[in-house]
Amino acid sequence: MNFKTFKATYDDKSFVIEEDNPKVGVYLYIYQEGKCIKDFLQNDIEICKQIALRDYGVPFNAWILQE
């Protein structure tokens, strides 16, 4: 199964969204200076993007799908 990964950089932080098995969900990781400072487990990618926008100001167009 191919899972999607999205990355974004905003202010002094890096953000990663990683799909997992559909029964598990989608992870949002927030990194600062190379260290994970926060993570969230949500139901889908859009919710992760909304959390990043709400809590950290990451615009929707900042996300890049990783190949």
N, C-alpha and C positions, 0 to 999 in steps of 0.2 A: 504494500500500500504506500502511495506517495503522499507525504504530509507536506503542507505548505509552511514556509518560514518567511516572515516579514521583518525588516529591520528599519529603524529610524534613528536619527540623531537630532537632538534638540537641546538647546542651551548646553549644559555641561554633562549631559547624560546620553546614554545609548539605550535603545529599547528593542526588544526582540519579542515577536509573537511566534509561537511554535504550536502547530496542530499536533495533537496526540490521537490515540485511538478514539473514535467518536463516543465510546462509552466513558472515556475519561474527560475529554474536553480540550480546551486550548489554554496555553500558558502565556502570560505576559510577564517578561522579566525586565527590570530596570537596573541598569549598570551605571555606576559612577566611579571614575578612576579605575576601571577594570574589575570592580567588585560588584556583585549582585547585591543591591540594597533593598530590593522589594520584589516580590513575585505574587502573581494572582492566578488562580485557576478559574476560568469562566466557561460558558457554554459554547461560544463561537467567537470568530475573529472580530466581528463588528463590535461586540461588547468590549473586547480588549482595547480596540481603537478608541471607543468612547471613554473608557477609563483613563487612557493615556491623555486624551484631550482634556477631560474634566480635571484630572489631578495634576497634570504636568504641562498642559498647554500644547501638546504635540498635535499639529494640524494633520488632517486626514491625508493630505497630499504629500506628507513627509515619508510615508511608508513605501518601502521598495521590496517587491517580491524577490526572494533569493532563488537563483536557478540551481 
